[in-house]
Amino acid sequence: MRWCKYIFIIFLNLILLNNIVVSSEDYEYYDEKDPFIAGLLSATMMGLGQFYTKEYTKGSIFVLTDFIQKGTLIWMIVALNEKYTDKEKGDQVVEWREITNTDKTLIIGYLVFYFGSKIYCIIDAVHSANVYNKNLQKQRQIKTTGLNLNFNISNKNIGATYFRRF
């Protein structure tokens, strides 16, 4: 009977005085992701912003795309250098009008694909960070919605938790 009085007093104190006691087991650290940092990381190297927001599959695809693009750039530089370098005169400046239409198309296509995929990766990283943060907010609301009373009675200690949404 004596325990019931203590429990009733604690319950009344929690409701009337709005004291909230949260045990350390119920507390979770929510790490929100900054969309600016996600975009900045993706601008540095494609896929890093996705890794930052814990989207590892997308990040791996973007990193692989980045490596393929860099390999293609090196291949294009070597191939065009061999094609437009005169072996007798050595290195010389080649003007845009001297380059064949096929090579111009390859260069322009590469640049469009590179910058397009880079911009898409940055936008996707910012969007991924916003989605990540919204999911965290939903998890917080689920954890703190409603009345949840837990009474732990052991040896000479009584513990109670009360969750309320603000």
C-alpha positions, -999 to +999 in steps of 0.1 A: +000+000+000+029+023+007+042+019-028+009+029-043+011+062-025+045+069-038+035+060-073+004+082-071+024+111-058+049+108-086+022+105-112+004+136-098+036+155-097+043+147-133+009+158-145+004+189-124+038+204-123+048+193-159+081+178-147+095+155-174+119+128-164+136+110-192+158+081-185+191+078-204+179+046-222+150+064-238+172+093-251+186+090-286+209+113-304+194+126-336+221+138-360+206+161-386+225+166-418+232+201-432+220+203-469+248+229-476+275+206-464+260+177-484+260+199-516+295+211-509+308+175-505+291+165-537+307+195-555+341+184-542+336+148-554+305+132-568+289+109-543+304+123-511+272+142-502+252+110-506+276+091-483+272+120-458+234+115-458+238+078-455+226+069-490+254+045-497+240+029-529+235+063-546+269+075-534+286+044-548+269+049-582+280+086-583+315+078-572+317+051-599+304+077-624+330+102-613+358+077-618+345+068-653+343+104-662+378+111-651+391+081-670+372+092-701+388+127-698+423+113-695+416+090-725+403+120-746+432+142-737+457+115-747+439+106-779+434+142-790+470+151-781+483+123-803+459+132-831+467+169-833+504+170-824+528+173-853+557+150-846+582+171-866+573+205-850+565+192-816+537+206-795+517+234-810+485+253-803+455+239-821+426+263-827+390+252-823+383+256-861+411+231-869+394+203-848+372+180-868+334+180-862+335+145-847+361+156-821+341+188-813+310+167-807+329+144-784+344+173-764+310+192-761+292+159-753+317+151-726+314+186-710+276+185-711+275+151-695+301+160-669+285+193-658+250+179-660+258+149-638+277+171-614+248+195-610+224+166-606+246+150-580+247+183-560+209+187-562+204+151-552+227+155-522+208+185-509+175+167-515+188+136-497+198+157-467+164+173-465+147+139-467+170+125-440+161+154-417+124+150-424+126+113-415+144+122-382+116+147-374+090+119-379+110+096-357+111+122-329+074+128-332+067+091-329+089+088-299+074+117-281+037+113-289+012+103-263+015+093-227+040+067-218+044+058-181+069+032-170+074+024-134+105+005-124+104-007-088+136-023-076+151-026-041+146+009-027+143+029-059+114+040-080+118+053-116+092+068-138+092+083-173+066+106-188+067+117-225+047+146-238+048+165-271+055+202-270 
